[in-house]
Amino acid sequence: MKYLLALVLSFKFLSVNAQEVFYAMTDFDLHANAVIRDDSTFMLTDNLLVQSGAMWFKHDIDLSKSFRIELDLFFGCSDGGADGITFILHPESAIRYTGEGMGVRGLSPSFSVEMDTYQNFHLKDAHFDHAALMANGFVHHGSGLTEPIPLLPKKKNVENCTFYPVIFNWDADFQLFTFSFNGLERIRRQIDLVDLIFEGSSTVYWGLSAATGQKRNKHLVRIRHLEFTPSESLNEADQAALLEGESYTLSEIKFETGSTELSETAKPILDKLMEFHRQHPRHTIILDSFTDSVGEESSNVKISTERAEAVVNYMISKGFPEGSIMYFGNGEAHPIDTNETAEGRQNNRRIEVRMKVIRA
């Protein structure tokens, strides 16, 4: 199944500030035991004891705008298994404890939807498969934002070898979060996520985690539909690195062997880079372009220069001042990975960026 990562306007579910996101499986970072199972399915944990796994979308989102995330979730086949799946918003992609911690325990600040399939009495878990809104890495329901409610009507079991459709919906205009499971709305809560949970910052990542302990189940995720607005600013770590003159790779910019075409996936990070530069106009952006070692050295210098020019031309087309950017094509010099594998060559085909105050 082929996916094209692009951002287009969508009016199906949300207001005009929402954007539909077409994704690739590689647009998710995987942690611990999580793996890509096939071209449409992520496995967070296998049906094994003491596992944990998480998947995080690589690009941060802006909570001042609405989002809608539609998934299919699989909770395993054993009614006596454990422990469930959690949907998480957090300032960075991470994972924590196995078992009852469900990969989210200790993540603070955070907002999560716990979909718990095992009763831990000391955590005041409900005796049925349940959902609840939780915050700041707490897993005890005495600290929950909502009381546990059944995932299915009549408290039916969800660990029955079935994929269930779920929807996580955030209406930023009304500060309203809703969670739907198997076609039914289960939780509706008005909450100021930005100020109450994330201390005034609207930039977060979203992901899912799952865990097993002394009981086990397989936990799977399929993506059905994504709508959200990417953050318009770089994260704080990247901002600090740029202002200190450090060089780092723009991992969102990828080129195929022999190609100089700038993909749609590159444009959001370049937009963020330009927005950050507007706050620091005395700095010059310096781009270094590199290739893998396939082909003649002189040809690689040429193609790396053309790739840098493709980046610069996009930025200038968006109004970036020509006098505030420099670029260099370095060919196959300074590889950061092996050129003996396809993955290594892809890593070596890269654009690095620095910012520096250059005095005449």
C-alpha positions in Angstrom: 0.0 0.0 0.0 1.5 3.3 -1.1 1.3 6.4 1.1 2.3 10.0 0.2 3.1 12.2 3.1 1.4 15.5 2.3 -0.6 18.2 4.1 -3.8 19.3 2.4 -6.9 21.2 3.6 -9.7 19.0 4.8 -13.2 20.1 5.7 -14.8 16.6 6.4 -14.7 16.7 10.2 -13.0 19.8 11.6 -12.9 23.5 11.1 -10.8 25.1 8.3 -7.7 25.1 10.4 -7.5 21.3 10.3 -5.3 19.5 7.8 -5.6 16.0 6.6 -2.3 14.1 6.9 -1.3 11.3 4.5 1.3 9.3 6.2 4.0 6.6 5.6 4.8 3.9 8.2 8.3 5.4 8.5 6.7 8.6 9.8 6.5 7.0 13.2 9.3 6.5 15.7 9.2 3.0 17.4 10.4 2.4 20.9 11.3 -0.8 22.9 9.4 -3.8 21.6 7.2 -2.0 19.0 7.7 -3.1 15.4 6.1 -2.6 12.0 4.2 -5.9 11.4 3.1 -5.3 7.8 2.4 -2.4 5.5 -0.5 -1.2 7.5 -0.1 -2.5 11.1 2.1 -1.7 14.0 2.7 -4.2 16.8 3.3 -2.5 20.2 3.7 -5.8 22.1 3.8 -9.4 21.1 1.9 -12.0 23.1 4.8 -12.3 25.5 5.5 -11.4 29.2 7.1 -8.2 30.3 7.0 -6.2 27.1 6.5 -2.6 26.3 6.3 -0.7 23.1 5.4 2.7 21.8 4.8 4.5 18.4 5.1 8.2 18.1 4.4 10.4 15.1 7.7 12.1 14.2 6.3 15.6 13.7 4.9 17.6 16.6 1.4 19.1 16.4 -0.2 22.4 17.6 -2.9 22.0 20.2 -4.2 25.5 19.5 -5.8 23.8 16.5 -8.2 20.9 16.4 -7.2 17.3 15.6 -9.0 14.0 14.8 -7.1 10.7 15.0 -8.9 7.6 13.8 -7.4 4.2 14.5 -8.2 0.5 14.7 -6.9 -1.1 17.9 -6.4 -4.8 18.7 -6.2 -5.8 22.4 -5.3 -9.5 22.0 -7.2 -12.7 22.3 -7.0 -13.6 26.0 -9.6 -12.3 28.4 -7.2 -13.0 31.2 -4.4 -11.2 29.5 -2.9 -7.7 30.1 -2.5 -4.8 30.1 -4.0 -2.6 27.3 -3.2 0.4 25.1 -2.8 4.1 25.9 -3.1 7.2 23.6 -0.7 9.9 24.8 0.1 13.6 24.2 3.6 14.5 25.5 6.3 17.2 24.7 8.6 14.4 23.4 8.3 10.8 22.2 9.2 8.4 25.0 8.2 5.3 26.8 8.3 4.2 30.5 7.2 1.2 32.5 6.0 -2.2 31.5 2.9 -4.0 33.0 0.4 -1.8 34.8 2.4 1.3 33.8 1.3 0.7 30.2 4.3 2.7 28.9 2.9 6.0 30.2 3.6 5.9 33.9 5.9 8.7 34.9 5.5 10.8 31.7 5.0 14.3 32.8 3.5 16.6 31.6 1.2 14.3 29.6 -2.4 13.7 28.7 -3.6 10.2 28.0 -6.5 8.0 27.3 -6.1 4.7 29.2 -7.7 1.7 27.5 -7.1 -0.9 30.3 -7.9 -4.5 29.9 -6.6 -5.8 33.3 -7.8 -5.1 36.8 -5.1 -3.9 39.2 -6.9 -3.6 42.5 -4.3 -1.3 44.1 -4.8 1.2 41.2 -8.5 1.2 41.7 -9.0 -0.2 38.3 -12.6 -1.1 37.3 -13.3 -4.9 37.1 -14.2 -4.6 33.4 -12.2 -3.5 30.3 -12.3 0.3 30.8 -11.2 3.7 29.6 -10.4 6.9 31.5 -8.6 10.2 30.9 -5.4 10.5 32.9 -2.7 13.1 33.3 1.0 13.5 34.0 1.9 9.9 34.0 -0.4 8.8 36.9 -2.0 5.4 36.5 -3.9 5.3 39.8 -7.6 6.2 39.2 -7.7 8.3 42.4 -5.7 10.8 40.3 -7.6 10.4 37.1 -9.3 13.2 35.2 -12.4 11.0 34.7 -13.8 7.8 36.3 -13.3 4.5 34.5 -16.1 3.7 32.1 -16.6 0.4 30.1 -15.0 0.3 26.7 -18.1 -1.6 25.4 -21.7 -1.4 26.5 -22.7 -4.1 29.1 -19.0 -4.3 30.1 -18.2 -6.7 27.4 -14.7 -8.1 26.8 -12.5 -6.4 24.1 -9.7 -9.0 24.2 -11.4 -11.2 21.6 -9.2 -11.2 18.6 -11.0 -8.1 17.1 -9.8 -4.8 15.7 -12.0 -2.0 17.2 -12.3 1.5 15.6 -11.5 4.3 17.9 -11.5 8.1 17.5 -9.6 10.7 19.5 -11.0 14.1 18.7 -9.9 17.5 20.0 -12.0 20.7 19.3 -9.6 23.5 20.1 -12.3 26.2 19.7 -14.4 24.7 22.6 -11.5 23.0 24.4 -13.4 19.8 24.1 -11.9 16.3 24.0 -14.0 13.3 23.0 -13.1 9.6 22.8 -15.2 7.1 20.8 -14.9 3.4 20.8 -16.5 1.0 18.3 -18.7 3.7 16.9 -20.0 5.0 20.3 -18.8 8.1 22.1 -17.5 7.0 25.5 -15.9 10.1 27.0 -16.6 13.8 26.5 -14.5 16.3 28.6 -14.0 20.0 28.4 -10.4 20.7 29.4 -7.8 23.4 28.8 -5.0 21.0 27.6 -2.5 23.8 26.8 -2.6 25.7 30.1 -3.8 23.0 32.6 -1.6 20.1 31.4 1.2 21.6 29.2 1.9 24.8 31.1 1.1 27.1 28.3 2.9 25.2 25.5 0.7 24.1 22.6 3.4 22.0 20.9 3.2 18.2 21.7 3.8 14.9 20.1 1.1 12.1 19.9 1.6 8.4 20.2 0.4 5.1 21.6 2.0 2.7 24.0 1.2 -0.7 25.4 2.7 -3.1 27.9 2.5 -6.6 29.3 3.7 -7.9 32.7 3.0 -11.2 34.3 0.0 -11.4 32.0 0.2 -10.9 28.3 -1.6 -10.0 25.1 -0.7 -8.9 21.6 -1.4 -5.2 21.0 -1.8 -3.9 17.4 -2.5 -0.5 15.8 -3.8 0.4 12.4 -4.1 4.0 11.2 -7.4 4.9 9.4 -7.5 8.7 9.2 -5.4 11.6 10.6 -6.3 15.3 10.8 -4.2 17.8 12.7 -2.1 20.9 12.3 1.7 20.6 12.6 3.4 23.0 14.9 4.6 26.1 13.2 7.8 26.4 15.4 10.9 24.3 16.0 11.1 22.5 19.4 13.1 24.1 22.1 16.1 21.8 21.7 16.4 22.5 18.0 16.1 26.2 18.6 18.9 26.1 21.2 21.1 24.1 19.0 20.7 26.5 16.1 21.5 29.6 18.3 24.6 27.9 19.6 25.8 27.3 16.0 25.5 23.5 16.2 24.9 21.5 13.0 22.1 19.0 12.8 20.5 17.0 10.1 17.0 17.9 8.8 15.8 14.3 8.9 12.5 15.2 7.2 14.4 16.0 4.0 15.1 12.8 2.1 16.3 12.4 -1.5 16.2 9.2 -3.6 19.4 8.2 -5.3 20.0 10.4 -8.3 17.1 12.7 -7.5 17.1 16.5 -6.7 13.3 16.8 -6.2 12.3 18.3 -2.9 9.5 16.2 -1.4 6.4 17.5 0.3 7.6 15.9 3.5 10.5 18.5 3.6 8.4 21.6 3.4 6.9 21.7 7.0 10.3 21.6 8.6 11.6 24.3 6.2 8.6 26.4 7.1 9.5 26.0 10.8 13.1 26.9 10.1 12.0 30.1 8.3 9.6 31.1 11.0 12.4 30.7 13.6 14.8 32.8 11.5 12.3 35.6 11.4 12.8 35.9 15.2 16.6 36.0 14.7 17.1 38.0 11.4 20.8 38.8 12.1 21.7 35.2 11.7 22.6 33.5 8.4 21.3 30.0 7.6 24.1 27.7 6.3 23.0 24.5 4.5 25.4 21.6 3.8 24.2 19.0 1.4 25.8 15.5 1.2 25.3 12.4 -1.0 26.1 8.7 -0.7 29.1 7.2 -2.6 27.1 5.9 -5.5 28.4 7.4 -8.8 31.4 9.5 -9.7 32.7 11.9 -7.0 32.4 14.9 -9.3 28.8 14.0 -10.1 28.0 13.7 -6.4 29.3 17.2 -5.7 27.1 18.4 -8.5 24.0 16.6 -7.3 24.5 17.6 -3.7 24.7 21.3 -4.9 21.5 20.9 -6.8 19.8 19.4 -3.8 20.8 22.3 -1.7 19.6 24.7 -4.4 16.2 23.0 -4.4 15.9 23.7 -0.7 17.1 27.3 -1.1 14.7 27.9 -4.1 11.8 26.7 -2.0 12.7 29.0 0.9 13.1 32.0 -1.4 9.8 31.2 -3.1 8.2 31.5 0.3 9.7 35.0 0.8 13.0 34.1 2.6 15.7 36.8 2.0 18.4 35.6 -0.4 21.1 37.4 1.5 20.4 35.4 4.7 21.2 31.9 3.4 24.4 30.2 2.2 24.7 26.6 0.8 27.4 24.1 -0.1 27.4 20.9 -2.0 29.8 18.5 -0.3 29.2 15.4 -2.4 30.1 12.1 -0.7 32.4 13.7 1.9 31.9 13.1 5.6 29.5 10.1 5.6 27.7 9.4 8.8 26.7 5.8 8.0 27.9 2.9 5.9 27.4 3.1 2.1 27.1 -0.6 1.9 23.4 -0.7 2.7 20.4 1.0 1.3 19.5 2.4 4.8 23.1 3.7 5.3 23.1 5.4 1.9 19.8 7.1 2.7 21.2 8.4 5.9 24.2 9.8 4.0 22.0 11.7 1.5 21.2 14.5 3.9 20.9 18.2 4.5 22.5 19.7 7.5 21.7 23.2 8.8 23.5 25.8 11.0 22.8 29.4 11.9 25.6 32.0 12.4 25.9 35.7 12.8 28.3 36.7 10.0 29.9 40.1 10.4 31.1 42.0 7.3 
